[in-house]
Amino acid sequence: MKKLFLIAAAMFIAFPLFGQKMTKEEKKAAAQAAHDAAVEAIHAKAFVIVPTSYQTVDGNVESLNSNEIFLSSEGDKLYSQGMIGGTAAANVGEATSYEVKEGKKGDVKISLKVLGRFWKGSYTIKMSKDSNECDIMYNRPNQPTLRLTGNIVPLAKADIFRRSNPM
């Protein structure tokens, strides 16, 4: 009786795991859908970038897994929190320049300049043609360039923790 119960329990655990694998075509379609949603959000100026890794001053790559570090665009207003804005505080700024260039193969490049109370600099964001993953370069005045990698998602679908009272 115990053997029968153990076999039944093992089957209930194992069978759902077999059905969860995505085929190569499904993965590619999901990545393309994420890319298309990101491009639409970029043109609407309603996106969020949550970095997954950054490059230290000595060139090492460190991973990030916090939803408290982000850059968001909400119309002409930009919000940053954490190292992506150069300070640990929550910052708000205005996009003084916002330019989007789409390549022939589907890659996207965003160039924007931000000016806020405690936040100034320029961002260059490059997204590849087949996913929503992007490379971010943040050029700050009189400081080294900050390099990050992350995903661009529409503002409505973003899972971020925004602190109150941005500066």
C-alpha positions as CSV (number, residue, x, y, z in Angstrom):
1,M,0.0,0.0,0.0
2,K,2.8,2.4,0.9
3,K,4.5,1.6,-2.4
4,L,1.4,2.4,-4.4
5,F,1.0,5.7,-2.5
6,L,4.7,6.6,-3.1
7,I,4.4,5.9,-6.8
8,A,1.2,7.9,-7.1
9,A,2.8,10.9,-5.2
10,A,5.9,10.7,-7.5
11,M,3.7,10.8,-10.6
12,F,1.8,13.8,-9.4
13,I,5.0,15.6,-8.8
14,A,6.9,14.5,-12.0
15,F,4.2,14.8,-14.7
16,P,3.5,18.6,-14.3
17,L,7.2,19.3,-14.6
18,F,7.4,17.6,-18.0
19,G,4.6,19.7,-19.5
20,Q,6.3,23.0,-18.5
21,K,9.1,23.0,-21.0
22,M,8.8,25.5,-23.8
23,T,9.9,24.7,-27.3
24,K,12.5,26.8,-29.1
25,E,9.8,28.4,-31.3
26,E,7.7,29.3,-28.2
27,K,10.8,30.9,-26.5
28,K,11.6,32.9,-29.6
29,A,7.9,34.0,-30.0
30,A,7.8,35.1,-26.3
31,A,11.1,37.0,-26.7
32,Q,9.8,38.8,-29.8
33,A,6.5,39.7,-28.0
34,A,8.5,41.2,-25.1
35,H,10.6,43.1,-27.7
36,D,7.5,44.4,-29.5
37,A,5.9,45.5,-26.2
38,A,9.2,47.3,-25.2
39,V,9.4,49.1,-28.5
40,E,5.8,50.3,-28.1
41,A,6.4,51.4,-24.6
42,I,9.6,53.3,-25.7
43,H,7.7,55.3,-28.3
44,A,4.9,56.0,-25.7
45,K,7.5,57.1,-23.2
46,A,6.0,54.8,-20.7
47,F,8.7,52.2,-19.8
48,V,10.7,50.9,-16.9
49,I,14.3,49.5,-16.9
50,V,15.2,47.2,-14.0
51,P,18.9,46.4,-14.1
52,T,20.0,42.8,-13.7
53,S,23.8,43.5,-13.6
54,Y,26.3,46.3,-13.6
55,Q,30.0,46.8,-14.3
56,T,32.2,47.9,-11.4
57,V,34.9,50.5,-11.8
58,D,37.6,47.8,-12.0
59,G,35.6,46.0,-14.8
60,N,34.0,43.1,-12.9
61,V,30.3,42.3,-13.6
62,E,28.1,42.1,-10.5
63,S,24.5,40.9,-10.6
64,L,21.5,42.8,-9.2
65,N,18.1,41.3,-8.2
66,S,16.3,44.2,-6.6
67,N,13.1,45.8,-7.8
68,E,14.1,48.9,-5.9
69,I,16.7,49.9,-8.5
70,F,15.1,51.2,-11.7
71,L,14.8,53.9,-14.3
72,S,11.3,54.8,-15.4
73,S,9.9,57.1,-18.1
74,E,6.5,58.5,-17.6
75,G,5.9,61.0,-20.4
76,D,8.5,63.8,-20.1
77,K,9.3,62.9,-16.5
78,L,12.0,60.4,-15.6
79,Y,12.3,58.6,-12.3
80,S,15.3,56.8,-11.0
81,Q,16.0,55.0,-7.8
82,G,19.3,53.4,-6.7
83,M,22.6,53.3,-8.6
84,I,21.0,53.8,-12.0
85,G,20.4,57.4,-11.1
86,G,23.8,57.9,-9.5
87,T,22.5,58.2,-5.9
88,A,20.7,55.8,-3.5
89,A,17.8,58.2,-3.3
90,A,14.7,58.4,-5.4
91,N,15.1,61.0,-8.1
92,V,12.8,62.8,-10.4
93,G,13.9,64.7,-13.5
94,E,12.9,66.0,-16.8
95,A,13.9,64.6,-20.2
96,T,15.6,67.6,-21.9
97,S,16.4,65.4,-24.9
98,Y,14.7,62.1,-26.0
99,E,15.7,60.5,-29.2
100,V,14.8,57.0,-30.5
101,K,16.5,55.4,-33.5
102,E,15.4,52.1,-34.9
103,G,17.8,50.1,-37.0
104,K,16.9,48.2,-40.1
105,K,17.2,44.8,-38.3
106,G,15.0,45.8,-35.4
107,D,17.5,47.0,-32.9
108,V,16.6,50.2,-30.9
109,K,18.8,52.9,-29.5
110,I,17.5,55.5,-27.1
111,S,19.5,58.7,-26.3
112,L,18.2,60.9,-23.5
113,K,19.4,63.6,-21.3
114,V,18.0,64.2,-17.9
115,L,18.0,67.2,-15.6
116,G,16.7,67.1,-12.1
117,R,17.4,68.5,-8.7
118,F,20.1,66.0,-7.7
119,W,20.3,64.2,-11.0
120,K,22.0,65.2,-14.2
121,G,23.5,63.2,-17.1
122,S,22.9,61.4,-20.3
123,Y,21.7,57.8,-21.0
124,T,22.4,55.7,-24.0
125,I,20.2,52.6,-24.1
126,K,20.6,49.9,-26.7
127,M,18.2,47.1,-27.1
128,S,18.8,44.2,-29.4
129,K,16.4,43.0,-32.1
130,D,15.2,39.8,-30.6
131,S,14.5,40.5,-26.9
132,N,13.8,43.3,-24.4
133,E,17.2,43.1,-22.9
134,C,19.2,46.3,-23.1
135,D,22.6,47.8,-22.3
136,I,22.6,51.1,-20.5
137,M,25.4,53.6,-20.3
138,Y,24.9,56.5,-17.9
139,N,27.4,59.4,-18.4
140,R,27.5,61.6,-15.3
141,P,29.4,64.9,-15.0
142,N,32.8,64.5,-13.5
143,Q,32.3,60.8,-12.7
144,P,33.0,57.5,-14.4
145,T,30.5,56.1,-16.8
146,L,28.1,53.6,-15.3
147,R,27.3,50.5,-17.4
148,L,24.3,48.3,-16.6
149,T,22.3,45.6,-18.3
150,G,18.6,45.1,-17.8
151,N,15.2,44.5,-19.3
152,I,12.8,47.1,-20.7
153,V,9.2,46.5,-19.8
154,P,6.0,48.6,-20.2
155,L,5.2,50.8,-17.2
156,A,1.9,49.1,-16.6
157,K,3.6,45.7,-16.3
158,A,6.6,46.8,-14.2
159,D,7.1,45.2,-10.8
160,I,9.0,47.9,-9.0
161,F,9.1,49.3,-5.5
162,R,9.0,53.1,-5.6
163,R,9.9,55.1,-2.5
164,S,7.8,58.1,-1.8
165,N,8.9,61.7,-2.2
166,P,11.4,61.6,-5.0
167,M,13.9,64.6,-5.1
